[in-house]
Amino acid sequence: MAERDDTEALRRENAALRAELTATQAILAEKDAQLQRILSTLGWRLLSQYGRFKYGVLLPALERLRRRSSAGELPAAAGAPVASLARAVRSPSYAEWAAGVEAVRYDPVRQFRRAEALRSRPRISVIVPVYNAPEEVLDAAIRSVREQYYPDWELCLFDDASPAAHVRPLLERHAAGDRRIRVAFGEVNAGISGAANRALELATGEYVAFLDHDDALTPDALLEMAAAIGATGADILYSDEDKYDSRGRRHDPFFKPDWSPDLFLSIMYTCHLTVMRRELVERIGGFRAGFEGSQDYDLWLRATEESDRIHHVPMILYHWRQVAGSTAVDVGNKGYAHDRSKRAIAEALERRGIAGTVGDGPVPTSFHVVRHVVDEPKVSVIVPTRDRVDLLAQAIEGIEKNTDYGNVEILIVDNGSTEGETLEYLARSPHRVLRDGGPFNFSRLNNLAAREASGELLLLLNNDTEPISPGWMRAMVEHAMRPEVGAVGAKLLFQSGKVQHAGVVLGIGGVAGHSHKYFAGDAAGSFQALNMLRNYSAVTAACLMLRKAVFDEVGGFDEERLAIAFNDVDFCLRIRERGYLVVWTPYALVTHYESESRGYDLNPAEIDYMIARWGDELLRDPYYSPNLTLVHEDFSVDVSKPDGVRAVAGQRAEDGLEVAVGVDGAGEARGCGGTTREGGAPGGGALENGADSVAEAGNRGERRAVASFRSAYDRLAGFAFEVADGSLEWARTRAGDARLRVTLRECEAVGAEPGEVVCVADSRIGSATPAGDLFVLFDAPLYESKAAYRVELSVEGGATAVRLRAAGGSVPAYRLLYV
């Protein structure tokens, strides 16, 4: 018996060492990929090819420049070569990227034309309660409205009895300068809620926008909101935001998900810029006294109970300004707001008939809503396994001894175990054991057990998991029982303590990836993503709970086409297709000894099926901003393109891509079509200049290729894109230029040097083509490929044909096309 115990201890130790090795290898692989991206940049390659010059002349000269500059011997400009060389081996900072975006977005002539072309032009009343704002800050806030490209606005300013002498003259001066500015003055301080309501009384617009007196709108903020209103008819809209520091520098961008009701009960993430239909605001009674400091949160809670027509504009349209006393500097400046927000949430739960309590979240501005579990519905835990009794026993013991939930049955699905210890363990197990001796098929094993389960709830659980906290199962049950929820996922950690799973993000790597994988288990993640209960498009079936009725409604897992990988992603997408929410909770904490019990191989056929089945939906995850990367899992900013632009099409790379765009005598694109290398009927459609419609073309069979173009696409006009050394980059074209730039990483097969930029001048595309009319962005994961890509452009019969061909070697599984 002692010998068996020693063997068991050694097995556990060996399993722990393998898990640690796996995690370390993954970290090393990520670091190596980062290093390779740096080493493959054009600047680094050029320098590294001339080592004698680099180390013998250039670097010593730069070092002398640095020393002389720091000693004050050189003017500041002399240090510029050092900075420019540094930029050659790193991605743009957020401030640099934002400046590039502004250079294109802030084009008054083009934007005024956009405004004139809008079919719907609702008046938007900007509501600004004013109290003692510094003169220059208040003036800047007002000017940010007066400088809007969209003309159909009115500015409603209510001064809440400011004692500062500069406030009244400033407001009156602006009102005298623009008849769209309406001003009123209070004799007695009414507080922020009262002042906001008084400003609302001045409004005549169909919609109202809310601006703090010390913040600023971007010049195109109201235009983007008006365009979104016309396109969606939404009652409630919100945008992304960032901050200005004391020197006017932009930083700390917040790129938000689309409407996520569970995240919203965790933190008031929608915030700025908010635009609402005025009739809705008036119907719910405007702002409520007693909620000062959380008045916006309370308004949103009541408004979203009246309307679900909520739209997110994924662009930075609002700048918080960091001034003394502002929450943009320190959330503690308005500590009283937290308690009032908790009261607002508690009242919302009561109005909605939800039995629950509101606790504090991980940061002062966050909350933890706990829904009460009534009558403890039975949970059927499904654990597929094959041998590896050490892991199985650990998982079962965790359920039995580290779970504070009582009404549980365990179904072990044995997939052909042969080891004597495993068979002995299963024979003496008090739990029900189901047998399946066929080849491993994760989908089939879970479907088999689901048919046999007697619980109202199913918990799909890998045999290589172990609960960390006793409340893990109850934290999942409280959401799985909600009628609007279709699936619930947990927070899974590697044995090393790093994050294995914190929700699934569509599009990463072509199909899907895990949010914040390999982050420290106690890390906050992007805007506290690792600590906030929120919605995702999918969660992993390594630990997934749902009602048995929902499982049956969607027909379980696809065991014919998705036996190994992506079956859980497909399953969750089919659940969402039925109108259910997918919830991820950090309060269900589980260790996942991933891939110790069975290897994990991606099957190209399963990738093909996911792309064919879900197509562009994989590129349009509503719970993940289009401004974030689809290459990494870290929620970093995608600096390869302007904000607000999603990948709108995808295709298997080996299919090739061929697209033709017709250009008439006026230089306006009138139609488009495309085919894959395998053929297929080309599609097309009329595209008016500046239109937002998208024409699709390509193979209508199982493999689907989509070619999408927009003529003079407003947000991108003036951009030429390039894929530089495996990372996506963009650059603005010169006035009158019309060029397509593609940088090839491995170009020997096409006779170009690695890193060379292939430019197509006006004469090749045709002088009639205006700048910014044609945009093609290829291959987000290009750096992973060893293939060479040939880009061919020709002008034939007034059309510009763009062809991308792989010239050999392996190719990425998936290609993204941005327009």
C-alpha positions in Angstrom: 0.0 0.0 0.0 2.8 2.4 0.8 4.5 1.6 -2.5 1.3 2.5 -4.3 1.1 5.8 -2.4 4.7 6.6 -3.4 3.9 5.8 -7.0 0.9 8.0 -6.9 2.9 10.9 -5.3 5.6 10.5 -8.0 2.9 10.6 -10.8 1.4 13.8 -9.3 4.9 15.4 -9.1 5.6 14.3 -12.7 2.3 15.8 -13.9 3.0 19.0 -12.1 6.5 19.3 -13.7 5.1 18.6 -17.1 2.4 21.3 -16.7 5.1 23.8 -15.6 7.2 22.8 -18.6 4.3 23.3 -21.0 3.5 26.7 -19.6 7.2 27.7 -19.8 7.5 26.5 -23.4 4.4 28.5 -24.3 5.9 31.7 -22.8 9.2 31.1 -24.5 7.4 30.6 -27.8 5.6 33.9 -27.4 8.8 35.8 -26.5 10.5 34.2 -29.5 7.7 35.3 -31.8 8.0 38.9 -30.5 11.8 38.7 -31.1 11.3 37.4 -34.6 8.9 40.2 -35.4 11.5 42.8 -34.3 14.3 41.1 -36.1 12.2 40.9 -39.3 11.5 44.7 -39.5 12.8 46.6 -42.5 15.0 48.9 -40.3 16.6 46.0 -38.4 17.2 44.0 -41.6 18.9 46.9 -43.4 21.1 47.6 -40.4 22.0 44.0 -39.7 23.1 43.4 -43.3 25.8 46.1 -43.0 27.3 45.0 -39.7 30.7 46.6 -40.3 29.1 49.9 -41.0 26.6 49.5 -38.2 29.0 48.6 -35.4 32.1 50.4 -36.7 30.6 53.7 -37.8 26.9 54.2 -37.2 26.3 53.1 -33.6 29.4 54.8 -32.3 28.3 58.0 -34.0 24.9 57.7 -32.5 26.3 57.2 -29.1 28.5 60.3 -29.5 25.3 62.2 -30.5 23.5 60.9 -27.5 26.3 62.0 -25.2 26.6 65.4 -26.7 22.9 65.9 -26.7 22.6 65.0 -23.0 25.5 67.3 -22.2 23.7 70.2 -23.9 26.2 70.5 -26.8 23.5 69.9 -29.5 20.1 71.4 -30.1 17.1 69.1 -29.4 16.6 68.4 -33.1 20.0 66.7 -33.4 18.7 63.8 -31.5 16.0 63.1 -34.2 18.0 60.3 -36.0 18.2 58.3 -32.8 14.4 58.6 -32.3 13.7 57.7 -36.0 15.9 54.6 -35.8 14.1 53.5 -32.6 10.8 53.8 -34.3 12.0 51.5 -37.1 12.1 48.6 -34.6 9.0 49.1 -32.7 5.3 49.5 -33.2 3.8 53.0 -33.1 2.8 54.2 -29.6 -0.9 54.9 -29.0 -0.2 58.7 -29.3 1.6 58.2 -32.6 -1.2 56.0 -33.9 -3.9 58.4 -32.7 -2.1 61.3 -34.5 -2.1 59.3 -37.7 -5.8 58.6 -37.3 -6.5 62.2 -36.7 -4.6 63.3 -39.7 -7.1 61.4 -41.9 -10.3 61.6 -39.8 -10.1 65.3 -39.3 -10.6 66.4 -42.9 -13.2 69.2 -42.8 -14.1 69.3 -46.5 -14.6 65.5 -46.7 -16.5 65.3 -43.4 -18.8 68.3 -44.3 -19.7 66.5 -47.5 -20.4 63.3 -45.5 -22.8 65.3 -43.3 -24.5 66.8 -46.3 -25.0 63.4 -47.9 -26.7 61.8 -44.8 -30.3 60.8 -45.5 -31.2 61.3 -41.8 -29.9 64.4 -40.0 -31.4 64.4 -36.5 -30.7 67.4 -34.3 -28.5 66.4 -31.4 -28.7 68.6 -28.3 -25.4 68.5 -26.3 -26.1 68.7 -22.6 -23.5 70.4 -20.4 -24.1 71.2 -16.7 -21.5 73.8 -15.7 -20.0 74.5 -12.3 -16.8 76.4 -11.7 -14.8 74.8 -14.5 -11.4 76.5 -15.2 -11.8 79.1 -17.9 -9.5 77.5 -20.5 -10.9 74.0 -19.9 -14.6 75.2 -20.2 -13.7 77.2 -23.3 -12.1 74.2 -24.9 -15.2 72.0 -24.1 -17.5 74.5 -25.7 -15.2 75.0 -28.7 -15.1 71.2 -29.2 -18.9 71.4 -29.9 -18.7 74.5 -32.0 -16.1 72.9 -34.2 -18.2 69.8 -35.1 -18.3 68.8 -38.7 -22.0 67.9 -38.2 -24.0 71.1 -38.3 -27.3 70.0 -36.8 -26.5 70.4 -33.2 -27.5 72.7 -30.3 -25.5 73.2 -27.2 -27.5 73.4 -23.9 -25.4 74.9 -21.1 -26.8 75.4 -17.6 -24.6 77.1 -15.1 -25.2 75.7 -11.6 -24.6 79.0 -9.7 -20.8 79.0 -10.3 -19.1 81.5 -7.9 -16.1 81.9 -10.4 -16.4 85.3 -12.1 -15.2 84.0 -15.5 -18.0 81.5 -16.1 -21.0 83.7 -16.9 -19.2 86.0 -19.3 -17.6 83.1 -21.1 -21.0 81.3 -21.6 -22.7 84.5 -22.8 -19.9 85.3 -25.2 -20.2 81.9 -26.8 -24.0 82.1 -26.9 -23.7 85.5 -28.7 -21.4 83.9 -31.3 -23.6 81.0 -32.3 -27.4 80.9 -32.3 -27.3 77.1 -31.7 -26.0 77.7 -28.2 -28.6 78.0 -25.4 -27.6 79.1 -21.9 -29.4 79.3 -18.6 -28.2 80.3 -15.2 -29.2 79.0 -11.8 -29.4 81.2 -8.7 -28.9 78.3 -6.2 -26.7 75.3 -6.6 -28.8 72.3 -7.6 -26.1 69.6 -7.9 -25.1 67.7 -11.0 -28.4 65.9 -11.4 -30.4 69.0 -11.0 -28.2 71.0 -13.3 -28.2 68.3 -16.0 -32.0 68.3 -15.9 -32.2 72.1 -16.2 -29.9 71.8 -19.3 -32.2 69.1 -20.6 -35.1 71.5 -20.4 -33.3 73.7 -22.9 -33.0 70.9 -25.5 -35.2 70.6 -28.6 -33.2 68.0 -30.4 -34.4 64.5 -31.2 -31.4 63.1 -29.5 -29.3 64.4 -26.6 -25.5 63.9 -26.0 -23.8 64.3 -22.7 -20.6 66.3 -22.3 -18.8 67.1 -19.0 -17.7 70.7 -18.7 -14.0 69.8 -18.5 -13.9 67.3 -21.4 -13.9 67.5 -25.2 -15.6 65.9 -28.2 -13.6 64.9 -31.3 -14.6 67.1 -34.3 -16.4 64.2 -36.0 -18.1 62.9 -32.8 -21.7 64.1 -33.6 -21.3 63.2 -37.3 -20.4 59.6 -36.4 -23.3 59.4 -34.0 -25.7 60.9 -36.6 -24.5 58.4 -39.2 -25.0 55.5 -36.7 -28.5 56.8 -35.8 -29.4 56.8 -39.5 -28.0 53.3 -40.1 -29.5 51.6 -37.0 -32.3 53.7 -35.6 -30.8 53.1 -32.1 -32.3 54.8 -29.0 -29.0 54.6 -27.0 -25.5 55.0 -28.4 -22.0 55.1 -27.0 -18.5 55.4 -28.2 -14.9 54.7 -27.2 -12.9 57.2 -25.2 -9.4 58.2 -24.1 -7.8 60.8 -21.9 -5.8 64.0 -22.3 -3.1 64.6 -19.8 -2.1 68.0 -18.4 0.0 68.6 -21.5 -2.7 67.7 -24.0 -1.2 64.3 -24.9 -3.6 61.4 -25.6 -3.3 58.2 -23.7 -5.2 55.4 -21.9 -7.6 54.5 -24.7 -10.7 52.4 -23.7 -11.8 50.3 -26.7 -15.1 48.9 -25.5 -17.2 45.8 -26.5 -20.6 46.2 -27.9 -23.5 46.0 -25.5 -22.6 43.6 -22.7 -25.3 43.6 -20.0 -23.4 41.5 -17.5 -20.3 43.7 -17.9 -22.5 46.7 -17.4 -23.7 45.4 -14.0 -20.0 45.0 -13.1 -18.8 48.4 -14.1 -20.2 51.5 -15.8 -18.2 50.9 -19.0 -20.3 52.7 -21.6 -19.7 56.1 -20.1 -18.6 58.6 -22.8 -19.7 59.6 -25.4 -23.4 58.8 -24.6 -26.2 59.8 -27.0 -29.8 59.0 -26.2 -33.2 59.6 -27.8 -34.6 62.6 -25.9 -38.1 61.2 -25.7 -36.6 58.1 -23.9 -34.7 60.3 -21.4 -37.8 62.4 -20.6 -40.0 59.3 -20.3 -37.8 57.8 -17.6 -37.6 61.1 -15.7 -34.1 62.3 -16.6 -31.5 62.3 -13.9 -32.5 61.5 -10.3 -31.5 63.6 -7.3 -29.6 61.6 -4.7 -27.4 59.8 -7.3 -24.9 62.6 -7.9 -21.6 61.1 -9.0 -23.4 58.1 -10.4 -26.2 59.9 -12.2 -25.1 58.6 -15.6 -25.0 55.0 -14.4 -28.5 55.3 -12.9 -29.8 56.9 -16.1 -28.3 54.1 -18.2 -29.8 51.4 -15.9 -33.3 52.8 -16.3 -32.9 53.6 -20.0 -31.8 50.0 -20.9 -34.8 48.6 -19.1 -37.0 50.6 -21.5 -35.1 50.0 -24.8 -32.7 47.3 -26.1 -31.9 49.3 -29.2 -28.3 50.0 -28.1 -25.5 50.7 -30.5 -21.8 51.0 -30.0 -19.7 53.2 -32.3 -16.1 51.7 -32.0 -14.2 55.0 -32.4 -12.6 57.4 -30.0 -15.1 60.2 -30.0 -14.5 61.6 -26.5 -11.5 62.9 -24.6 -11.6 62.9 -20.8 -9.4 65.8 -19.5 -7.3 65.1 -16.5 -7.8 68.2 -14.2 -7.5 68.5 -10.5 -10.5 66.9 -8.8 -11.5 64.8 -11.8 -12.1 61.1 -11.8 -10.0 61.0 -14.9 -7.1 61.6 -12.5 -8.2 59.6 -9.5 -11.4 57.7 -9.1 -11.1 58.4 -5.4 -11.9 62.0 -6.1 -15.5 61.1 -6.0 -15.6 58.2 -3.6 -19.2 58.8 -2.6 -20.2 57.9 -6.2 -19.4 54.2 -5.5 -22.0 53.8 -2.8 -24.6 55.6 -4.9 -23.8 53.3 -7.8 -24.4 50.3 -5.6 -27.7 51.7 -4.6 -28.6 52.4 -8.3 -27.8 48.7 -9.1 -29.8 47.4 -6.1 -32.8 49.4 -7.2 -32.4 48.1 -10.8 -32.4 44.5 -9.5 -35.5 45.2 -7.5 -37.3 46.8 -10.6 -36.3 43.8 -12.7 -37.5 41.2 -10.2 -34.0 39.8 -9.6 -33.2 38.4 -6.2 -29.7 39.3 -5.5 -27.2 41.5 -3.6 -24.6 44.1 -4.8 -21.1 43.8 -3.4 -17.8 45.5 -4.2 -15.8 44.5 -7.2 -12.0 44.3 -7.6 -11.6 48.1 -8.1 -13.4 51.1 -6.4 -15.6 51.7 -9.5 -16.6 48.0 -10.0 -19.3 45.8 -8.5 -20.2 42.1 -7.9 -23.8 41.3 -8.3 -24.6 37.9 -6.7 -27.9 36.3 -7.8 -29.5 34.1 -5.3 -29.8 30.4 -6.2 -33.3 29.1 -5.3 -33.9 25.4 -4.5 -30.5 24.3 -5.8 -31.4 22.7 -9.2 -29.6 19.4 -9.9 -26.3 19.7 -11.7 -25.2 16.7 -13.8 -21.4 16.9 -14.1 -20.1 15.2 -17.3 -16.4 14.1 -17.2 -15.0 12.4 -20.3 -11.8 10.4 -19.6 -9.4 7.8 -20.8 -6.9 6.3 -18.4 -4.8 8.9 -16.5 -6.5 7.9 -13.3 -4.4 10.4 -11.4 -6.0 13.3 -13.1 -9.5 11.8 -13.1 -9.3 11.0 -9.3 -8.2 14.6 -8.7 -11.0 16.1 -10.7 -13.7 13.9 -9.0 -12.3 14.5 -5.5 -12.3 18.2 -6.2 -16.0 18.1 -7.0 -16.7 16.0 -4.0 -14.7 17.8 -1.4 -14.2 21.4 -2.7 -17.7 22.3 -3.7 -20.3 24.0 -1.5 -23.1 23.0 -3.8 -25.0 19.9 -2.8 -27.4 18.7 -5.5 -24.9 17.1 -7.9 -24.6 13.9 -9.9 -21.4 12.9 -11.7 -21.3 11.0 -15.0 -17.9 9.6 -16.0 -17.7 8.9 -19.7 -14.9 6.3 -20.2 -13.5 6.4 -23.7 -11.8 3.0 -23.8 -9.5 3.1 -20.8 -7.1 0.1 -20.7 -4.8 0.7 -17.7 -5.5 -1.6 -14.8 -5.5 1.2 -12.2 -8.1 3.2 -14.2 -10.4 0.2 -14.6 -10.1 -0.6 -10.9 -10.9 3.0 -10.0 -14.0 3.1 -12.3 -15.2 -0.2 -11.0 -15.3 1.0 -7.4 -16.5 4.5 -8.2 -19.8 5.4 -6.6 -20.6 7.6 -9.7 -22.3 6.4 -12.9 -19.8 5.3 -15.5 -20.8 5.4 -19.2 -18.8 3.4 -21.8 -17.7 4.5 -25.3 -14.9 2.6 -26.9 -14.7 4.5 -30.2 -12.0 6.9 -31.4 -11.7 10.0 -29.3 -14.5 12.4 -30.2 -15.1 15.1 -27.6 -18.4 16.1 -29.1 -19.8 12.5 -29.2 -18.8 11.8 -25.6 -20.6 14.8 -24.2 -23.7 14.2 -26.4 -23.8 10.6 -25.0 -23.7 11.7 -21.4 -26.1 14.6 -21.9 -28.7 12.1 -23.1 -28.2 10.1 -19.9 -28.1 13.0 -17.5 -31.0 13.6 -15.1 -30.1 17.1 -13.9 -31.7 20.3 -14.9 -28.3 21.7 -15.5 -25.3 20.2 -17.3 -21.7 20.9 -16.3 -19.2 19.9 -19.0 -15.9 19.3 -17.2 -12.5 18.1 -18.4 -10.9 15.3 -16.5 -7.8 17.5 -16.1 -9.5 20.2 -14.0 -9.7 20.9 -10.3 -11.8 23.5 -8.5 -9.8 26.1 -6.5 -12.6 27.7 -4.5 -15.6 26.0 -3.0 -18.1 28.5 -4.5 -17.1 27.8 -8.1 -20.2 25.7 -9.0 -22.7 28.0 -7.3 -21.1 31.0 -9.1 -22.0 29.2 -12.4 -25.4 28.0 -11.4 -26.6 31.5 -10.5 -26.2 32.5 -14.2 -27.0 29.2 -15.9 -30.5 29.4 -14.4 -31.2 32.8 -15.9 -33.7 32.4 -18.8 -31.8 34.8 -21.1 -28.4 32.9 -20.6 -27.5 30.0 -22.7 -24.0 29.1 -21.4 -21.7 30.0 -18.5 -17.9 29.7 -18.5 -15.3 29.7 -15.7 -11.9 31.3 -15.1 -9.3 28.5 -15.7 -5.7 28.7 -14.6 -2.7 26.6 -15.6 -1.0 24.8 -12.7 1.6 27.5 -12.8 -1.1 30.0 -11.9 -1.2 31.8 -15.3 -4.5 32.3 -17.1 -5.5 29.4 -19.4 -9.0 30.6 -20.2 -10.9 33.9 -19.6 -13.4 33.8 -22.4 -13.1 33.2 -26.1 -12.5 35.9 -28.7 -13.5 35.3 -32.2 -11.1 35.9 -35.1 -7.8 35.6 -33.2 -5.6 33.4 -35.3 -8.3 33.0 -37.9 -11.0 31.3 -35.9 -10.8 32.0 -32.1 -8.4 32.4 -29.2 -8.5 32.7 -25.5 -8.7 36.1 -23.8 -5.5 37.1 -21.9 -3.9 33.6 -22.1 -0.7 33.3 -20.1 -1.4 36.5 -18.0 -0.7 36.1 -14.3 -3.7 34.6 -12.5 -4.1 37.7 -10.3 -3.5 40.2 -13.1 -6.3 42.7 -13.9 -6.1 42.4 -17.7 -7.3 45.1 -20.1 -9.6 47.4 -18.1 -10.1 44.7 -15.4 -11.2 42.1 -18.0 -9.9 39.2 -16.0 -11.8 40.3 -12.9 -15.2 41.3 -14.3 -18.2 39.2 -14.9 -19.0 39.8 -18.5 -20.3 38.4 -21.8 -18.3 36.7 -24.5 -19.2 35.1 -27.8 -18.0 31.7 -26.5 -16.4 29.9 -23.5 -14.4 26.7 -23.4 -16.2 23.4 -22.8 -13.4 22.4 -20.4 -15.7 23.9 -17.8 -19.1 25.0 -19.2 -22.5 25.0 -17.6 -25.9 25.3 -19.2 -29.5 24.2 -18.9 -30.2 20.7 -20.4 -33.1 22.3 -22.2 -30.7 24.7 -24.1 -28.4 21.8 -24.9 -31.2 19.9 -26.5 -32.6 23.0 -28.2 -29.4 23.5 -30.2 -28.8 19.8 -30.8 -25.7 19.4 -28.7 -22.2 19.3 -30.1 -21.4 18.7 -33.8 -19.8 15.2 -33.5 -19.6 14.7 -37.3 -17.6 17.8 -38.3 -16.0 19.0 -35.0 -14.8 16.0 -33.1 -11.7 17.6 -31.5 -11.3 21.3 -31.8 -13.6 24.4 -32.0 -16.7 22.3 -31.1 -17.3 24.5 -28.0 -16.9 27.7 -30.1 -19.4 26.4 -32.6 -21.7 25.2 -29.8 -21.7 28.6 -28.2 -22.2 30.4 -31.5 -25.3 28.2 -32.1 -26.5 29.1 -28.6 -26.1 32.8 -29.4 -27.8 32.3 -32.7 -30.9 31.3 -30.7 -30.8 34.7 -28.9 -29.1 33.5 -25.6 -26.2 35.3 -23.8 -22.9 33.6 -23.0 -21.6 34.6 -19.6 -18.1 34.3 -18.3 -17.5 34.6 -14.5 -14.2 35.1 -12.7 -15.8 33.9 -9.5 -15.8 30.3 -10.7 -12.0 29.6 -10.4 -10.6 26.2 -11.6 -7.2 24.8 -12.3 -6.8 23.3 -15.8 -4.0 20.9 -16.4 -4.4 21.4 -20.1 -3.3 18.8 -22.6 -1.9 16.5 -20.0 -4.5 13.9 -20.5 -4.6 14.2 -24.3 -2.8 16.2 -26.9 -4.5 19.0 -28.8 -4.1 19.1 -32.5 -5.8 21.4 -34.9 -7.5 19.6 -37.8 -7.5 21.7 -41.0 -10.9 20.2 -41.9 -12.3 21.6 -38.7 -10.8 25.0 -39.4 -12.3 24.8 -42.9 -15.7 24.0 -41.5 -15.7 26.8 -39.0 -14.8 29.3 -41.7 -17.4 27.9 -44.0 -20.1 27.7 -41.3 -19.6 31.1 -39.6 -17.7 33.1 -42.2 -17.5 36.8 -41.5 -19.0 36.4 -38.0 -15.6 35.2 -36.9 -14.3 38.6 -37.8 -17.1 40.6 -36.1 -17.0 39.5 -32.4 -19.5 41.9 -30.7 -17.7 41.5 -27.4 -14.3 42.4 -28.7 -13.4 45.8 -30.2 -12.3 46.0 -33.9 -9.6 48.3 -32.6 -7.9 45.4 -30.8 -5.5 42.8 -32.3 -6.5 39.6 -34.0 -3.0 38.3 -33.9 -2.3 38.1 -30.1 -4.5 37.3 -27.2 -3.5 40.2 -25.0 -6.2 42.8 -26.0 -3.5 45.1 -27.3 -4.4 47.9 -29.7 -4.3 47.1 -33.4 -2.1 49.9 -34.8 -2.3 48.5 -38.3 -5.4 50.5 -39.3 -7.6 53.4 -38.3 -10.1 52.9 -35.5 -13.6 51.7 -36.1 -12.7 49.5 -39.0 -13.5 45.8 -38.9 -12.2 43.0 -41.1 -15.1 42.6 -43.4 -14.2 39.4 -45.3 -12.1 36.3 -44.9 -10.9 33.5 -47.1 -8.7 30.4 -47.0 -5.3 31.8 -48.2 -4.5 28.9 -50.5 -7.7 29.7 -52.5 -6.0 32.8 -53.9 -7.9 36.1 -54.3 -8.7 37.9 -57.5 -10.7 41.1 -57.5 -11.6 43.6 -60.2 -12.9 47.1 -59.5 -14.5 49.0 -62.3 -13.6 52.7 -62.6 -15.7 55.0 -64.7 -14.5 58.2 -66.4 -15.1 60.3 -63.3 -13.0 58.0 -61.2 -15.8 56.5 -59.2 -16.0 52.8 -58.5 -19.2 51.4 -59.9 -19.1 47.7 -59.2 -16.9 44.8 -58.1 -16.6 41.1 -58.5 -14.3 38.4 -57.5 -13.5 34.7 -57.9 -11.4 32.2 -56.1 -8.8 30.0 -57.7 -11.3 27.1 -57.6 -13.8 29.2 -59.6 -17.3 30.1 -58.5 -19.7 32.6 -59.8 -18.5 36.1 -59.2 -20.9 38.4 -57.5 -21.1 42.2 -57.5 -23.2 45.2 -56.9 -23.4 48.9 -57.7 -21.4 51.0 -55.3 -22.1 54.7 -55.3 -19.2 57.0 -54.5 -19.1 57.2 -50.7 -21.7 54.5 -50.2 -21.5 52.1 -47.2 -22.9 49.1 -49.1 -20.6 46.1 -49.5 -20.7 43.9 -52.6 -19.8 40.2 -52.0 -18.3 37.9 -54.5 -16.8 34.4 -54.5 -17.4 30.8 -54.2 -20.9 30.1 -53.0 -20.0 26.5 -52.0 -18.6 25.2 -48.8 -15.5 27.4 -49.2 -16.6 31.0 -49.4 -14.5 33.9 -50.6 -15.7 37.4 -50.1 -14.4 40.5 -51.9 -15.5 43.8 -50.5 -14.8 47.3 -51.5 -16.1 50.7 -50.7 -15.6 53.7 -52.9 -14.0 56.6 -51.2 -14.6 54.9 -47.9 -14.9 57.8 -45.5 -12.9 56.6 -42.6 -10.0 55.4 -44.7 -9.8 58.0 -47.4 -6.2 59.1 -47.8 -4.7 55.8 -46.6 -2.4 53.3 -48.3 -1.9 50.1 -46.4 1.2 47.9 -46.3 2.0 44.6 -44.7 5.4 45.3 -43.4 7.7 42.5 -42.2 4.8 40.4 -41.0 3.0 43.2 -39.1 0.3 45.4 -40.5 1.1 49.0 -40.9 -0.6 51.9 -42.6 0.6 55.2 -44.0 -1.2 58.2 -45.4 -0.8 58.9 -49.2 0.2 62.2 -50.6 -2.5 64.5 -52.1 -3.5 63.2 -55.5 -1.7 59.9 -55.0 -3.5 56.6 -55.5 -1.3 53.7 -54.6 -1.4 50.3 -53.1 1.5 49.3 -51.0 2.3 45.7 -50.0 5.5 44.7 -48.3 6.6 41.2 -48.9 8.4 39.3 -46.1 9.8 36.4 -48.1 10.1 37.8 -51.6 12.9 35.8 -53.3 10.4 34.0 -55.5 9.2 37.2 -57.0 12.5 38.9 -57.4 12.3 41.4 -54.6 14.3 41.9 -51.5 12.8 41.0 -48.1 11.1 44.0 -46.6 10.9 45.8 -49.9 7.8 48.0 -50.4 6.1 47.4 -53.7 4.5 50.7 -54.8 2.1 51.2 -57.6 2.2 54.7 -59.0 -0.6 56.7 -60.5 0.2 55.7 -64.0 -0.4 52.1 -63.3 -3.7 52.5 -61.5 -4.9 55.4 -63.7 -5.0 59.1 -63.1 -8.8 59.0 -62.9 -8.7 57.1 -59.7 -8.9 59.5 -56.8 -6.7 59.1 -53.7 -8.2 56.7 -51.2 -10.7 55.0 -53.5 -9.1 51.5 -53.3 -7.9 49.9 -50.1 -6.8 46.3 -49.7 -5.2 45.0 -46.6 -3.9 41.4 -46.7 -3.0 38.9 -44.1 -3.1 39.7 -40.4 -1.0 36.6 -39.6 1.4 37.0 -42.5 4.5 36.9 -40.4 3.7 33.3 -39.5 4.1 32.3 -43.2 7.2 31.4 -45.1 5.3 32.0 -48.4 6.1 34.7 -50.9 3.2 36.7 -52.2 3.0 38.2 -55.6 0.8 41.3 -56.0 -0.2 42.0 -59.6 -2.0 45.1 -60.7 -3.1 46.0 -64.2 -5.4 48.4 -65.9 -7.6 46.7 -68.5 -10.6 48.3 -70.1 -10.9 50.9 -67.4 -10.7 48.4 -64.5 -8.0 48.0 -62.0 -7.4 44.3 -61.3 -5.7 43.4 -58.0 -4.4 39.8 -57.6 -2.7 38.2 -54.7 -0.9 34.9 -55.2 1.1 32.7 -52.9 4.3 31.9 -54.6 5.1 28.7 -52.7 5.8 27.4 -49.2 3.2 27.2 -46.5 0.5 29.8 -46.2 -1.6 31.0 -43.3 -4.8 29.2 -42.7 -6.8 32.3 -42.9 -6.5 35.7 -44.6 -8.3 38.9 -43.6 -9.4 41.6 -45.9 -10.0 45.1 -44.7 -11.7 47.7 -46.8 
